[in-house]
Amino acid sequence: MESRKLWKQVKDYPNYEVSNYGEIKSLSRVITLGLNTYVKNETILRHWIGTTGYPCVTILNNKGKRHFKIHRLVAFAFIPNPESKPFINHKNGVKTDYSIKNIEWCTAAENNKHSFSTGLRIMPKGKTHYFSKLIMNNLTGIFYDSMIEAAASINMCESTFRCQMTGHRTNKTNFIYA
């Protein structure tokens, strides 16, 4: 069942309101510029997707304009934060779903834990790791995509193998970086 749309004022921005559905509106008001006076009608603001993938809007007050991520405006207006947690987690992992049912205040650790437990972030390992280098066994001429594979081929502990390959210990293997 859909809840009804509620509007609350954006903190420190008296000419704007945010809805529990993530809409931001500019309230109607009279504006005077020099000798000219005109009425600015109430409008729902357009948003754009920022470089981090979150929907954003620009609003202004007497200090100038500022860009806001919509989910933060919704959270500040509608979601209590008694523990003063600084981050907002999207429960379903969808950055464009900023409904109050989908967002919650969290710590950085809670946010990271959620991203790994839901599969939104995956720890790269083996040949998918960005530090992974091709390794060759000089004796056999066989290539390995990662240190993990090369160490496993000779039943050596991966950390010991890494120390030998990086020069922190004497390399007693027949492996070299290819």
C-alpha positions as CSV (number, residue, x, y, z in Angstrom):
1,M,0.0,0.0,0.0
2,E,1.4,3.4,-1.0
3,S,1.7,6.0,1.7
4,R,0.7,9.5,0.9
5,K,3.2,12.1,-0.2
6,L,4.5,14.2,2.7
7,W,6.6,17.4,2.3
8,K,9.1,18.9,4.7
9,Q,11.2,22.0,4.5
10,V,14.9,21.5,3.5
11,K,17.0,22.6,6.5
12,D,18.6,26.0,6.0
13,Y,16.8,26.4,2.6
14,P,13.3,27.9,3.4
15,N,12.3,28.2,-0.2
16,Y,12.6,24.4,-0.8
17,E,10.8,21.3,0.3
18,V,11.6,17.6,0.0
19,S,9.0,14.8,-0.2
20,N,9.2,11.3,1.3
21,Y,9.4,10.1,-2.4
22,G,12.5,12.1,-3.1
23,E,11.0,15.0,-5.0
24,I,12.4,18.4,-4.4
25,K,10.3,21.5,-5.0
26,S,11.0,25.2,-5.1
27,L,8.2,27.0,-3.4
28,S,6.4,29.9,-5.1
29,R,7.6,33.3,-4.0
30,V,8.0,37.0,-5.0
31,I,11.4,37.9,-6.2
32,T,12.7,41.5,-6.6
33,L,15.7,42.2,-8.8
34,G,16.5,45.9,-8.9
35,L,13.3,47.6,-10.0
36,N,11.7,44.4,-11.3
37,T,9.4,42.2,-9.2
38,Y,8.0,38.9,-10.4
39,V,6.4,35.8,-9.0
40,K,8.3,32.5,-9.2
41,N,5.8,29.7,-9.3
42,E,6.2,26.5,-7.4
43,T,8.1,23.9,-9.4
44,I,9.4,20.4,-9.0
45,L,13.2,20.5,-9.6
46,R,14.9,18.3,-12.2
47,H,17.7,16.1,-10.9
48,W,20.8,14.8,-12.6
49,I,23.0,11.7,-12.0
50,G,26.3,12.8,-10.4
51,T,29.7,11.3,-11.1
52,T,29.2,8.8,-8.2
53,G,25.9,7.6,-9.6
54,Y,23.6,9.3,-7.1
55,P,20.7,11.6,-8.2
56,C,21.5,15.3,-7.3
57,V,19.8,18.7,-7.3
58,T,21.0,22.2,-7.0
59,I,19.2,24.5,-4.6
60,L,20.1,28.0,-3.4
61,N,19.7,30.3,-0.4
62,N,21.1,33.7,0.5
63,K,24.6,32.1,0.7
64,G,24.6,30.9,-2.9
65,K,23.8,27.6,-4.6
66,R,24.7,24.2,-3.5
67,H,24.5,20.7,-5.0
68,F,22.8,18.0,-2.8
69,K,22.4,14.2,-3.3
70,I,18.7,13.6,-3.1
71,H,18.9,10.6,-0.7
72,R,20.7,12.9,1.9
73,L,17.9,15.5,1.7
74,V,15.3,12.7,2.2
75,A,17.2,11.2,5.1
76,F,17.7,14.5,6.9
77,A,14.0,15.4,6.6
78,F,12.4,12.0,7.3
79,I,14.7,9.5,8.9
80,P,15.7,10.0,12.6
81,N,19.4,9.8,13.3
82,P,19.7,9.5,17.1
83,E,23.2,8.0,17.0
84,S,24.4,10.8,14.6
85,K,25.6,8.3,12.0
86,P,27.3,10.1,9.1
87,F,26.5,7.8,6.1
88,I,23.4,6.6,4.3
89,N,22.9,3.0,3.2
90,H,20.6,2.0,0.3
91,K,19.2,-1.2,1.6
92,N,18.5,-2.7,-1.9
93,G,21.8,-1.3,-3.3
94,V,20.1,0.9,-5.9
95,K,21.5,4.4,-5.8
96,T,18.5,5.9,-7.6
97,D,16.0,4.4,-5.1
98,Y,15.9,7.1,-2.4
99,S,12.5,6.2,-0.9
100,I,12.4,6.3,2.9
101,K,11.8,2.5,3.0
102,N,15.1,2.0,1.2
103,I,17.5,4.3,3.0
104,E,19.0,4.2,6.6
105,W,21.7,6.0,8.5
106,C,24.9,4.0,9.0
107,T,28.6,4.2,9.8
108,A,31.3,3.7,7.1
109,A,31.9,0.2,8.5
110,E,28.2,-0.7,8.3
111,N,28.0,0.6,4.8
112,N,31.1,-1.4,3.7
113,K,29.9,-4.6,5.4
114,H,26.5,-4.2,3.6
115,S,28.1,-3.7,0.2
116,F,30.2,-6.9,0.5
117,S,27.5,-9.0,2.1
118,T,25.0,-8.2,-0.7
119,G,27.6,-8.6,-3.5
120,L,27.5,-5.0,-4.5
121,R,31.3,-4.9,-4.0
122,I,33.5,-7.9,-4.5
123,M,37.0,-8.2,-3.3
124,P,39.2,-8.8,-6.3
125,K,41.4,-11.9,-5.9
126,G,43.9,-13.8,-8.1
127,K,44.1,-12.6,-11.7
128,T,41.2,-10.2,-11.2
129,H,43.2,-8.2,-8.5
130,Y,44.6,-4.9,-9.9
131,F,48.1,-5.8,-8.6
132,S,48.1,-9.2,-10.3
133,K,51.1,-9.9,-12.5
134,L,51.8,-12.8,-14.9
135,I,54.3,-15.2,-13.4
136,M,56.4,-17.8,-15.2
137,N,58.2,-20.9,-13.9
138,N,61.6,-20.6,-15.5
139,L,62.1,-24.4,-15.3
140,T,58.9,-25.5,-16.9
141,G,58.0,-22.4,-18.9
142,I,54.4,-22.6,-17.5
143,F,52.7,-19.2,-16.9
144,Y,50.5,-18.4,-13.9
145,D,47.9,-15.6,-13.8
146,S,48.6,-14.8,-10.1
147,M,50.8,-15.5,-7.1
148,I,48.1,-17.6,-5.6
149,E,48.1,-20.0,-8.5
150,A,51.9,-20.1,-8.7
151,A,52.3,-20.7,-5.0
152,A,49.7,-23.4,-5.0
153,S,51.5,-25.2,-7.9
154,I,54.5,-25.8,-5.6
155,N,52.5,-26.2,-2.4
156,M,54.0,-23.0,-0.9
157,C,52.3,-20.6,1.5
158,E,51.1,-17.6,-0.6
159,S,52.6,-15.0,1.8
160,T,56.0,-16.7,1.8
161,F,55.9,-16.9,-2.0
162,R,54.9,-13.2,-2.2
163,C,57.9,-12.3,0.1
164,Q,60.3,-14.1,-2.2
165,M,58.8,-12.7,-5.4
166,T,58.9,-9.1,-4.1
167,G,62.5,-9.4,-2.8
168,H,61.7,-9.3,0.9
169,R,63.3,-12.7,1.1
170,T,65.7,-14.6,-1.1
171,N,63.8,-16.1,-4.0
172,K,64.4,-19.9,-3.7
173,T,61.9,-20.7,-6.4
174,N,62.2,-20.9,-10.2
175,F,59.5,-18.3,-10.7
176,I,60.0,-14.8,-12.2
177,Y,57.6,-12.1,-13.3
178,A,56.8,-12.6,-17.0
